[in-house]
Amino acid sequence: GGTDFRPIFKYIEDHDLDPAFFIGITDLWGTFPTKAPDDYPVIWCATTNAAAPFGDILRLPQEK
């Protein structure tokens, strides 16, 4: 945990990239940008039940 998600979104913006979407595989424990991107959808593939401030969450099965 403790990932800083801001640099990847800043990189996309600073380099004028035009992604169709963003998929992040994460436990969702970290620092998020203050706002969601306007130009593309965000999908989080989450390994926990944590929340995200934006985007859709696809929960990955957890081991039992």
CHARMM internal coordinates of N, CA and C (Angstrom, degrees):
IC EDIT
DIST 1 N 1 CA 1.4445
DIST 1 CA 1 C 1.5131
ANGL 1 N 1 CA 1 C 111.61
DIST 1 C 2 N 1.3035
ANGL 1 CA 1 C 2 N 115.16
DIHE 1 N 1 CA 1 C 2 N 173.73
DIST 2 N 2 CA 1.4549
ANGL 1 C 2 N 2 CA 120.71
DIHE 1 CA 1 C 2 N 2 CA 178.45
DIST 2 CA 2 C 1.5199
ANGL 2 N 2 CA 2 C 114.58
DIHE 1 C 2 N 2 CA 2 C 90.14
DIST 2 C 3 N 1.3053
ANGL 2 CA 2 C 3 N 118.14
DIHE 2 N 2 CA 2 C 3 N 17.54
DIST 3 N 3 CA 1.4649
ANGL 2 C 3 N 3 CA 121.99
DIHE 2 CA 2 C 3 N 3 CA 179.54
DIST 3 CA 3 C 1.5202
ANGL 3 N 3 CA 3 C 110.41
DIHE 2 C 3 N 3 CA 3 C -68.22
DIST 3 C 4 N 1.3215
ANGL 3 CA 3 C 4 N 116.06
DIHE 3 N 3 CA 3 C 4 N 139.91
DIST 4 N 4 CA 1.4648
ANGL 3 C 4 N 4 CA 121.41
DIHE 3 CA 3 C 4 N 4 CA 173.74
DIST 4 CA 4 C 1.5268
ANGL 4 N 4 CA 4 C 106.95
DIHE 3 C 4 N 4 CA 4 C -97.25
DIST 4 C 5 N 1.3278
ANGL 4 CA 4 C 5 N 117.08
DIHE 4 N 4 CA 4 C 5 N 107.53
DIST 5 N 5 CA 1.4594
ANGL 4 C 5 N 5 CA 122.17
DIHE 4 CA 4 C 5 N 5 CA -177.57
DIST 5 CA 5 C 1.5339
ANGL 5 N 5 CA 5 C 112.30
DIHE 4 C 5 N 5 CA 5 C -82.21
DIST 5 C 6 N 1.3109
ANGL 5 CA 5 C 6 N 117.67
DIHE 5 N 5 CA 5 C 6 N -12.23
DIST 6 N 6 CA 1.4696
ANGL 5 C 6 N 6 CA 120.50
DIHE 5 CA 5 C 6 N 6 CA -175.74
DIST 6 CA 6 C 1.5264
ANGL 6 N 6 CA 6 C 114.05
DIHE 5 C 6 N 6 CA 6 C -61.54
DIST 6 C 7 N 1.3413
ANGL 6 CA 6 C 7 N 120.08
DIHE 6 N 6 CA 6 C 7 N -40.94
DIST 7 N 7 CA 1.4737
ANGL 6 C 7 N 7 CA 118.59
DIHE 6 CA 6 C 7 N 7 CA -176.70
DIST 7 CA 7 C 1.5277
ANGL 7 N 7 CA 7 C 115.30
DIHE 6 C 7 N 7 CA 7 C -60.38
DIST 7 C 8 N 1.3184
ANGL 7 CA 7 C 8 N 118.64
DIHE 7 N 7 CA 7 C 8 N -36.36
DIST 8 N 8 CA 1.4689
ANGL 7 C 8 N 8 CA 118.76
DIHE 7 CA 7 C 8 N 8 CA -178.89
DIST 8 CA 8 C 1.5274
ANGL 8 N 8 CA 8 C 111.12
DIHE 7 C 8 N 8 CA 8 C -67.58
DIST 8 C 9 N 1.3305
ANGL 8 CA 8 C 9 N 116.59
DIHE 8 N 8 CA 8 C 9 N -39.69
DIST 9 N 9 CA 1.4582
ANGL 8 C 9 N 9 CA 119.06
DIHE 8 CA 8 C 9 N 9 CA 178.27
DIST 9 CA 9 C 1.5277
ANGL 9 N 9 CA 9 C 111.14
DIHE 8 C 9 N 9 CA 9 C -70.41
DIST 9 C 10 N 1.3236
ANGL 9 CA 9 C 10 N 117.23
DIHE 9 N 9 CA 9 C 10 N -35.22
DIST 10 N 10 CA 1.4662
ANGL 9 C 10 N 10 CA 121.34
DIHE 9 CA 9 C 10 N 10 CA 176.13
DIST 10 CA 10 C 1.5280
ANGL 10 N 10 CA 10 C 110.11
DIHE 9 C 10 N 10 CA 10 C -65.85
DIST 10 C 11 N 1.3253
ANGL 10 CA 10 C 11 N 116.81
DIHE 10 N 10 CA 10 C 11 N -41.43
DIST 11 N 11 CA 1.4600
ANGL 10 C 11 N 11 CA 121.18
DIHE 10 CA 10 C 11 N 11 CA 178.38
DIST 11 CA 11 C 1.5266
ANGL 11 N 11 CA 11 C 110.53
DIHE 10 C 11 N 11 CA 11 C -59.33
DIST 11 C 12 N 1.3155
ANGL 11 CA 11 C 12 N 116.22
DIHE 11 N 11 CA 11 C 12 N -46.80
DIST 12 N 12 CA 1.4678
ANGL 11 C 12 N 12 CA 120.53
DIHE 11 CA 11 C 12 N 12 CA 178.92
DIST 12 CA 12 C 1.5256
ANGL 12 N 12 CA 12 C 110.50
DIHE 11 C 12 N 12 CA 12 C -58.40
DIST 12 C 13 N 1.3211
ANGL 12 CA 12 C 13 N 116.03
DIHE 12 N 12 CA 12 C 13 N -45.23
DIST 13 N 13 CA 1.4715
ANGL 12 C 13 N 13 CA 120.62
DIHE 12 CA 12 C 13 N 13 CA 180.00
DIST 13 CA 13 C 1.5282
ANGL 13 N 13 CA 13 C 111.65
DIHE 12 C 13 N 13 CA 13 C -67.83
DIST 13 C 14 N 1.3354
ANGL 13 CA 13 C 14 N 117.80
DIHE 13 N 13 CA 13 C 14 N -47.99
DIST 14 N 14 CA 1.4726
ANGL 13 C 14 N 14 CA 121.94
DIHE 13 CA 13 C 14 N 14 CA -176.98
DIST 14 CA 14 C 1.5188
ANGL 14 N 14 CA 14 C 113.21
DIHE 13 C 14 N 14 CA 14 C -62.94
DIST 14 C 15 N 1.3299
ANGL 14 CA 14 C 15 N 117.01
DIHE 14 N 14 CA 14 C 15 N -30.36
DIST 15 N 15 CA 1.4568
ANGL 14 C 15 N 15 CA 120.78
DIHE 14 CA 14 C 15 N 15 CA -177.98
DIST 15 CA 15 C 1.5354
ANGL 15 N 15 CA 15 C 112.19
DIHE 14 C 15 N 15 CA 15 C -99.07
DIST 15 C 16 N 1.3323
ANGL 15 CA 15 C 16 N 114.68
DIHE 15 N 15 CA 15 C 16 N 12.10
DIST 16 N 16 CA 1.4676
ANGL 15 C 16 N 16 CA 121.18
DIHE 15 CA 15 C 16 N 16 CA 175.45
DIST 16 CA 16 C 1.5303
ANGL 16 N 16 CA 16 C 111.83
DIHE 15 C 16 N 16 CA 16 C 51.17
DIST 16 C 17 N 1.3306
ANGL 16 CA 16 C 17 N 115.35
DIHE 16 N 16 CA 16 C 17 N 41.12
DIST 17 N 17 CA 1.4576
ANGL 16 C 17 N 17 CA 120.71
DIHE 16 CA 16 C 17 N 17 CA 177.90
DIST 17 CA 17 C 1.5221
ANGL 17 N 17 CA 17 C 109.26
DIHE 16 C 17 N 17 CA 17 C -78.79
DIST 17 C 18 N 1.3032
ANGL 17 CA 17 C 18 N 116.58
DIHE 17 N 17 CA 17 C 18 N 156.61
DIST 18 N 18 CA 1.4561
ANGL 17 C 18 N 18 CA 122.08
DIHE 17 CA 17 C 18 N 18 CA -177.78
DIST 18 CA 18 C 1.5309
ANGL 18 N 18 CA 18 C 109.85
DIHE 17 C 18 N 18 CA 18 C -129.48
DIST 18 C 19 N 1.3419
ANGL 18 CA 18 C 19 N 116.92
DIHE 18 N 18 CA 18 C 19 N 69.77
DIST 19 N 19 CA 1.4629
ANGL 18 C 19 N 19 CA 118.19
DIHE 18 CA 18 C 19 N 19 CA -177.60
DIST 19 CA 19 C 1.5245
ANGL 19 N 19 CA 19 C 111.57
DIHE 18 C 19 N 19 CA 19 C -70.46
DIST 19 C 20 N 1.3289
ANGL 19 CA 19 C 20 N 115.89
DIHE 19 N 19 CA 19 C 20 N 150.55
DIST 20 N 20 CA 1.4607
ANGL 19 C 20 N 20 CA 120.72
DIHE 19 CA 19 C 20 N 20 CA 174.54
DIST 20 CA 20 C 1.5202
ANGL 20 N 20 CA 20 C 109.75
DIHE 19 C 20 N 20 CA 20 C -72.92
DIST 20 C 21 N 1.3367
ANGL 20 CA 20 C 21 N 116.07
DIHE 20 N 20 CA 20 C 21 N -30.66
DIST 21 N 21 CA 1.4592
ANGL 20 C 21 N 21 CA 122.56
DIHE 20 CA 20 C 21 N 21 CA 178.63
DIST 21 CA 21 C 1.5214
ANGL 21 N 21 CA 21 C 108.63
DIHE 20 C 21 N 21 CA 21 C -168.31
DIST 21 C 22 N 1.3098
ANGL 21 CA 21 C 22 N 116.79
DIHE 21 N 21 CA 21 C 22 N 168.49
DIST 22 N 22 CA 1.4696
ANGL 21 C 22 N 22 CA 123.14
DIHE 21 CA 21 C 22 N 22 CA 175.12
DIST 22 CA 22 C 1.5188
ANGL 22 N 22 CA 22 C 107.65
DIHE 21 C 22 N 22 CA 22 C -124.08
DIST 22 C 23 N 1.3237
ANGL 22 CA 22 C 23 N 116.37
DIHE 22 N 22 CA 22 C 23 N 129.60
DIST 23 N 23 CA 1.4570
ANGL 22 C 23 N 23 CA 121.43
DIHE 22 CA 22 C 23 N 23 CA 174.12
DIST 23 CA 23 C 1.5171
ANGL 23 N 23 CA 23 C 108.00
DIHE 22 C 23 N 23 CA 23 C -120.09
DIST 23 C 24 N 1.3281
ANGL 23 CA 23 C 24 N 115.82
DIHE 23 N 23 CA 23 C 24 N 123.74
DIST 24 N 24 CA 1.4532
ANGL 23 C 24 N 24 CA 121.08
DIHE 23 CA 23 C 24 N 24 CA 177.33
DIST 24 CA 24 C 1.5169
ANGL 24 N 24 CA 24 C 110.35
DIHE 23 C 24 N 24 CA 24 C -117.68
DIST 24 C 25 N 1.3294
ANGL 24 CA 24 C 25 N 116.96
DIHE 24 N 24 CA 24 C 25 N 131.27
DIST 25 N 25 CA 1.4588
ANGL 24 C 25 N 25 CA 122.05
DIHE 24 CA 24 C 25 N 25 CA 176.10
DIST 25 CA 25 C 1.5194
ANGL 25 N 25 CA 25 C 106.57
DIHE 24 C 25 N 25 CA 25 C -102.30
DIST 25 C 26 N 1.3314
ANGL 25 CA 25 C 26 N 115.97
DIHE 25 N 25 CA 25 C 26 N 118.07
DIST 26 N 26 CA 1.4573
ANGL 25 C 26 N 26 CA 119.78
DIHE 25 CA 25 C 26 N 26 CA -167.30
DIST 26 CA 26 C 1.5230
ANGL 26 N 26 CA 26 C 112.19
DIHE 25 C 26 N 26 CA 26 C -160.06
DIST 26 C 27 N 1.3306
ANGL 26 CA 26 C 27 N 115.13
DIHE 26 N 26 CA 26 C 27 N 166.51
DIST 27 N 27 CA 1.4650
ANGL 26 C 27 N 27 CA 119.58
DIHE 26 CA 26 C 27 N 27 CA 171.16
DIST 27 CA 27 C 1.5343
ANGL 27 N 27 CA 27 C 110.54
DIHE 26 C 27 N 27 CA 27 C -90.86
DIST 27 C 28 N 1.3309
ANGL 27 CA 27 C 28 N 117.21
DIHE 27 N 27 CA 27 C 28 N -1.76
DIST 28 N 28 CA 1.4738
ANGL 27 C 28 N 28 CA 125.07
DIHE 27 CA 27 C 28 N 28 CA 178.85
DIST 28 CA 28 C 1.5202
ANGL 28 N 28 CA 28 C 113.40
DIHE 27 C 28 N 28 CA 28 C 68.72
DIST 28 C 29 N 1.3001
ANGL 28 CA 28 C 29 N 118.58
DIHE 28 N 28 CA 28 C 29 N 13.23
DIST 29 N 29 CA 1.4567
ANGL 28 C 29 N 29 CA 120.99
DIHE 28 CA 28 C 29 N 29 CA 175.40
DIST 29 CA 29 C 1.5165
ANGL 29 N 29 CA 29 C 107.14
DIHE 28 C 29 N 29 CA 29 C -96.71
DIST 29 C 30 N 1.3257
ANGL 29 CA 29 C 30 N 116.38
DIHE 29 N 29 CA 29 C 30 N 107.81
DIST 30 N 30 CA 1.4536
ANGL 29 C 30 N 30 CA 119.15
DIHE 29 CA 29 C 30 N 30 CA -179.39
DIST 30 CA 30 C 1.5057
ANGL 30 N 30 CA 30 C 112.23
DIHE 29 C 30 N 30 CA 30 C 172.32
DIST 30 C 31 N 1.3222
ANGL 30 CA 30 C 31 N 114.64
DIHE 30 N 30 CA 30 C 31 N -168.17
DIST 31 N 31 CA 1.4593
ANGL 30 C 31 N 31 CA 123.02
DIHE 30 CA 30 C 31 N 31 CA -178.83
DIST 31 CA 31 C 1.5137
ANGL 31 N 31 CA 31 C 108.97
DIHE 30 C 31 N 31 CA 31 C -104.40
DIST 31 C 32 N 1.3232
ANGL 31 CA 31 C 32 N 115.43
DIHE 31 N 31 CA 31 C 32 N 124.70
DIST 32 N 32 CA 1.4601
ANGL 31 C 32 N 32 CA 121.61
DIHE 31 CA 31 C 32 N 32 CA -177.56
DIST 32 CA 32 C 1.5340
ANGL 32 N 32 CA 32 C 109.91
DIHE 31 C 32 N 32 CA 32 C -104.40
DIST 32 C 33 N 1.3454
ANGL 32 CA 32 C 33 N 117.08
DIHE 32 N 32 CA 32 C 33 N 157.82
DIST 33 N 33 CA 1.4647
ANGL 32 C 33 N 33 CA 119.75
DIHE 32 CA 32 C 33 N 33 CA 171.39
DIST 33 CA 33 C 1.5305
ANGL 33 N 33 CA 33 C 109.40
DIHE 32 C 33 N 33 CA 33 C -59.76
DIST 33 C 34 N 1.3131
ANGL 33 CA 33 C 34 N 116.61
DIHE 33 N 33 CA 33 C 34 N 158.57
DIST 34 N 34 CA 1.4644
ANGL 33 C 34 N 34 CA 120.83
DIHE 33 CA 33 C 34 N 34 CA -178.50
DIST 34 CA 34 C 1.5206
ANGL 34 N 34 CA 34 C 112.93
DIHE 33 C 34 N 34 CA 34 C -72.10
DIST 34 C 35 N 1.3464
ANGL 34 CA 34 C 35 N 116.71
DIHE 34 N 34 CA 34 C 35 N -19.98
DIST 35 N 35 CA 1.4665
ANGL 34 C 35 N 35 CA 119.13
DIHE 34 CA 34 C 35 N 35 CA 177.74
DIST 35 CA 35 C 1.5180
ANGL 35 N 35 CA 35 C 110.05
DIHE 34 C 35 N 35 CA 35 C -142.77
DIST 35 C 36 N 1.3164
ANGL 35 CA 35 C 36 N 114.65
DIHE 35 N 35 CA 35 C 36 N 154.81
DIST 36 N 36 CA 1.4638
ANGL 35 C 36 N 36 CA 121.38
DIHE 35 CA 35 C 36 N 36 CA 178.61
DIST 36 CA 36 C 1.5236
ANGL 36 N 36 CA 36 C 110.05
DIHE 35 C 36 N 36 CA 36 C -75.09
DIST 36 C 37 N 1.3205
ANGL 36 CA 36 C 37 N 117.50
DIHE 36 N 36 CA 36 C 37 N 151.81
DIST 37 N 37 CA 1.4639
ANGL 36 C 37 N 37 CA 119.35
DIHE 36 CA 36 C 37 N 37 CA 174.80
DIST 37 CA 37 C 1.5342
ANGL 37 N 37 CA 37 C 110.05
DIHE 36 C 37 N 37 CA 37 C -63.31
DIST 37 C 38 N 1.3131
ANGL 37 CA 37 C 38 N 115.94
DIHE 37 N 37 CA 37 C 38 N 144.56
DIST 38 N 38 CA 1.4687
ANGL 37 C 38 N 38 CA 121.43
DIHE 37 CA 37 C 38 N 38 CA 179.93
DIST 38 CA 38 C 1.5234
ANGL 38 N 38 CA 38 C 112.28
DIHE 37 C 38 N 38 CA 38 C -86.51
DIST 38 C 39 N 1.3364
ANGL 38 CA 38 C 39 N 116.91
DIHE 38 N 38 CA 38 C 39 N -23.10
DIST 39 N 39 CA 1.4588
ANGL 38 C 39 N 39 CA 120.89
DIHE 38 CA 38 C 39 N 39 CA -166.80
DIST 39 CA 39 C 1.5230
ANGL 39 N 39 CA 39 C 115.42
DIHE 38 C 39 N 39 CA 39 C -97.44
DIST 39 C 40 N 1.3149
ANGL 39 CA 39 C 40 N 118.17
DIHE 39 N 39 CA 39 C 40 N -11.03
DIST 40 N 40 CA 1.4584
ANGL 39 C 40 N 40 CA 119.85
DIHE 39 CA 39 C 40 N 40 CA -176.34
DIST 40 CA 40 C 1.5259
ANGL 40 N 40 CA 40 C 110.01
DIHE 39 C 40 N 40 CA 40 C -154.97
DIST 40 C 41 N 1.3275
ANGL 40 CA 40 C 41 N 116.52
DIHE 40 N 40 CA 40 C 41 N 149.91
DIST 41 N 41 CA 1.4655
ANGL 40 C 41 N 41 CA 119.57
DIHE 40 CA 40 C 41 N 41 CA 178.74
DIST 41 CA 41 C 1.5271
ANGL 41 N 41 CA 41 C 111.72
DIHE 40 C 41 N 41 CA 41 C -76.38
DIST 41 C 42 N 1.3147
ANGL 41 CA 41 C 42 N 115.23
DIHE 41 N 41 CA 41 C 42 N 153.49
DIST 42 N 42 CA 1.4625
ANGL 41 C 42 N 42 CA 122.71
DIHE 41 CA 41 C 42 N 42 CA 178.48
DIST 42 CA 42 C 1.5226
ANGL 42 N 42 CA 42 C 108.24
DIHE 41 C 42 N 42 CA 42 C -117.64
DIST 42 C 43 N 1.3186
ANGL 42 CA 42 C 43 N 115.53
DIHE 42 N 42 CA 42 C 43 N 131.10
DIST 43 N 43 CA 1.4628
ANGL 42 C 43 N 43 CA 122.13
DIHE 42 CA 42 C 43 N 43 CA 177.05
DIST 43 CA 43 C 1.5236
ANGL 43 N 43 CA 43 C 107.51
DIHE 42 C 43 N 43 CA 43 C -124.32
DIST 43 C 44 N 1.3064
ANGL 43 CA 43 C 44 N 116.16
DIHE 43 N 43 CA 43 C 44 N 124.32
DIST 44 N 44 CA 1.4601
ANGL 43 C 44 N 44 CA 122.05
DIHE 43 CA 43 C 44 N 44 CA 176.68
DIST 44 CA 44 C 1.5167
ANGL 44 N 44 CA 44 C 108.47
DIHE 43 C 44 N 44 CA 44 C -102.62
DIST 44 C 45 N 1.3177
ANGL 44 CA 44 C 45 N 117.57
DIHE 44 N 44 CA 44 C 45 N 123.04
DIST 45 N 45 CA 1.4628
ANGL 44 C 45 N 45 CA 123.01
DIHE 44 CA 44 C 45 N 45 CA 171.22
DIST 45 CA 45 C 1.5204
ANGL 45 N 45 CA 45 C 105.37
DIHE 44 C 45 N 45 CA 45 C -94.06
DIST 45 C 46 N 1.3220
ANGL 45 CA 45 C 46 N 116.00
DIHE 45 N 45 CA 45 C 46 N 102.45
DIST 46 N 46 CA 1.4600
ANGL 45 C 46 N 46 CA 121.38
DIHE 45 CA 45 C 46 N 46 CA -168.77
DIST 46 CA 46 C 1.5167
ANGL 46 N 46 CA 46 C 112.53
DIHE 45 C 46 N 46 CA 46 C -99.69
DIST 46 C 47 N 1.3176
ANGL 46 CA 46 C 47 N 114.91
DIHE 46 N 46 CA 46 C 47 N 137.03
DIST 47 N 47 CA 1.4664
ANGL 46 C 47 N 47 CA 121.82
DIHE 46 CA 46 C 47 N 47 CA 177.45
DIST 47 CA 47 C 1.5209
ANGL 47 N 47 CA 47 C 111.93
DIHE 46 C 47 N 47 CA 47 C -94.39
DIST 47 C 48 N 1.3445
ANGL 47 CA 47 C 48 N 117.04
DIHE 47 N 47 CA 47 C 48 N 1.25
DIST 48 N 48 CA 1.4673
ANGL 47 C 48 N 48 CA 122.57
DIHE 47 CA 47 C 48 N 48 CA 179.32
DIST 48 CA 48 C 1.5278
ANGL 48 N 48 CA 48 C 108.98
DIHE 47 C 48 N 48 CA 48 C -134.33
DIST 48 C 49 N 1.3010
ANGL 48 CA 48 C 49 N 116.16
DIHE 48 N 48 CA 48 C 49 N -178.43
DIST 49 N 49 CA 1.4651
ANGL 48 C 49 N 49 CA 121.72
DIHE 48 CA 48 C 49 N 49 CA 175.77
DIST 49 CA 49 C 1.5234
ANGL 49 N 49 CA 49 C 111.92
DIHE 48 C 49 N 49 CA 49 C -97.60
DIST 49 C 50 N 1.3294
ANGL 49 CA 49 C 50 N 117.60
DIHE 49 N 49 CA 49 C 50 N 15.62
DIST 50 N 50 CA 1.4653
ANGL 49 C 50 N 50 CA 121.87
DIHE 49 CA 49 C 50 N 50 CA 179.87
DIST 50 CA 50 C 1.5313
ANGL 50 N 50 CA 50 C 109.84
DIHE 49 C 50 N 50 CA 50 C -65.94
DIST 50 C 51 N 1.3234
ANGL 50 CA 50 C 51 N 115.57
DIHE 50 N 50 CA 50 C 51 N 162.97
DIST 51 N 51 CA 1.4687
ANGL 50 C 51 N 51 CA 122.21
DIHE 50 CA 50 C 51 N 51 CA -179.70
DIST 51 CA 51 C 1.5267
ANGL 51 N 51 CA 51 C 110.71
DIHE 50 C 51 N 51 CA 51 C -100.21
DIST 51 C 52 N 1.3186
ANGL 51 CA 51 C 52 N 115.24
DIHE 51 N 51 CA 51 C 52 N 159.50
DIST 52 N 52 CA 1.4682
ANGL 51 C 52 N 52 CA 122.80
DIHE 51 CA 51 C 52 N 52 CA 174.16
DIST 52 CA 52 C 1.5204
ANGL 52 N 52 CA 52 C 107.58
DIHE 51 C 52 N 52 CA 52 C -123.80
DIST 52 C 53 N 1.3345
ANGL 52 CA 52 C 53 N 118.24
DIHE 52 N 52 CA 52 C 53 N 146.93
DIST 53 N 53 CA 1.4628
ANGL 52 C 53 N 53 CA 119.89
DIHE 52 CA 52 C 53 N 53 CA -178.66
DIST 53 CA 53 C 1.5220
ANGL 53 N 53 CA 53 C 114.05
DIHE 52 C 53 N 53 CA 53 C -74.00
DIST 53 C 54 N 1.3215
ANGL 53 CA 53 C 54 N 117.60
DIHE 53 N 53 CA 53 C 54 N -14.61
DIST 54 N 54 CA 1.4609
ANGL 53 C 54 N 54 CA 121.26
DIHE 53 CA 53 C 54 N 54 CA 177.55
DIST 54 CA 54 C 1.5248
ANGL 54 N 54 CA 54 C 108.97
DIHE 53 C 54 N 54 CA 54 C -157.97
DIST 54 C 55 N 1.3011
ANGL 54 CA 54 C 55 N 115.22
DIHE 54 N 54 CA 54 C 55 N 165.61
DIST 55 N 55 CA 1.4556
ANGL 54 C 55 N 55 CA 121.48
DIHE 54 CA 54 C 55 N 55 CA 178.57
DIST 55 CA 55 C 1.5219
ANGL 55 N 55 CA 55 C 111.71
DIHE 54 C 55 N 55 CA 55 C 90.27
DIST 55 C 56 N 1.3139
ANGL 55 CA 55 C 56 N 114.14
DIHE 55 N 55 CA 55 C 56 N 167.53
DIST 56 N 56 CA 1.4583
ANGL 55 C 56 N 56 CA 121.56
DIHE 55 CA 55 C 56 N 56 CA 175.34
DIST 56 CA 56 C 1.5169
ANGL 56 N 56 CA 56 C 108.75
DIHE 55 C 56 N 56 CA 56 C -92.11
DIST 56 C 57 N 1.3213
ANGL 56 CA 56 C 57 N 116.32
DIHE 56 N 56 CA 56 C 57 N 147.24
DIST 57 N 57 CA 1.4597
ANGL 56 C 57 N 57 CA 120.71
DIHE 56 CA 56 C 57 N 57 CA -178.53
DIST 57 CA 57 C 1.5170
ANGL 57 N 57 CA 57 C 109.96
DIHE 56 C 57 N 57 CA 57 C -115.46
DIST 57 C 58 N 1.3118
ANGL 57 CA 57 C 58 N 115.21
DIHE 57 N 57 CA 57 C 58 N 126.69
DIST 58 N 58 CA 1.4549
ANGL 57 C 58 N 58 CA 123.33
DIHE 57 CA 57 C 58 N 58 CA 172.31
DIST 58 CA 58 C 1.5295
ANGL 58 N 58 CA 58 C 105.76
DIHE 57 C 58 N 58 CA 58 C -105.84
DIST 58 C 59 N 1.3178
ANGL 58 CA 58 C 59 N 117.09
DIHE 58 N 58 CA 58 C 59 N 114.03
DIST 59 N 59 CA 1.4665
ANGL 58 C 59 N 59 CA 120.58
DIHE 58 CA 58 C 59 N 59 CA -178.51
DIST 59 CA 59 C 1.5199
ANGL 59 N 59 CA 59 C 109.78
DIHE 58 C 59 N 59 CA 59 C -81.99
DIST 59 C 60 N 1.3007
ANGL 59 CA 59 C 60 N 116.18
DIHE 59 N 59 CA 59 C 60 N 124.73
DIST 60 N 60 CA 1.4638
ANGL 59 C 60 N 60 CA 121.84
DIHE 59 CA 59 C 60 N 60 CA 176.30
DIST 60 CA 60 C 1.5139
ANGL 60 N 60 CA 60 C 108.36
DIHE 59 C 60 N 60 CA 60 C -84.23
DIST 60 C 61 N 1.3111
ANGL 60 CA 60 C 61 N 117.01
DIHE 60 N 60 CA 60 C 61 N 143.91
DIST 61 N 61 CA 1.4746
ANGL 60 C 61 N 61 CA 119.32
DIHE 60 CA 60 C 61 N 61 CA -179.67
DIST 61 CA 61 C 1.5309
ANGL 61 N 61 CA 61 C 110.81
DIHE 60 C 61 N 61 CA 61 C -60.09
DIST 61 C 62 N 1.3069
ANGL 61 CA 61 C 62 N 114.88
DIHE 61 N 61 CA 61 C 62 N 140.37
DIST 62 N 62 CA 1.4591
ANGL 61 C 62 N 62 CA 119.73
DIHE 61 CA 61 C 62 N 62 CA 177.21
DIST 62 CA 62 C 1.5210
ANGL 62 N 62 CA 62 C 108.86
DIHE 61 C 62 N 62 CA 62 C -101.48
DIST 62 C 63 N 1.3159
ANGL 62 CA 62 C 63 N 114.71
DIHE 62 N 62 CA 62 C 63 N 146.92
DIST 63 N 63 CA 1.4599
ANGL 62 C 63 N 63 CA 119.26
DIHE 62 CA 62 C 63 N 63 CA 178.87
DIST 63 CA 63 C 1.5247
ANGL 63 N 63 CA 63 C 110.09
DIHE 62 C 63 N 63 CA 63 C -65.96
DIST 63 C 64 N 1.3174
ANGL 63 CA 63 C 64 N 115.38
DIHE 63 N 63 CA 63 C 64 N 147.18
DIST 64 N 64 CA 1.4702
ANGL 63 C 64 N 64 CA 119.47
DIHE 63 CA 63 C 64 N 64 CA 178.60
DIST 64 CA 64 C 1.5017
ANGL 64 N 64 CA 64 C 110.35
DIHE 63 C 64 N 64 CA 64 C -109.54
END
COOR INIT
IC SEED 1 N 1 CA 1 C
IC BUILD
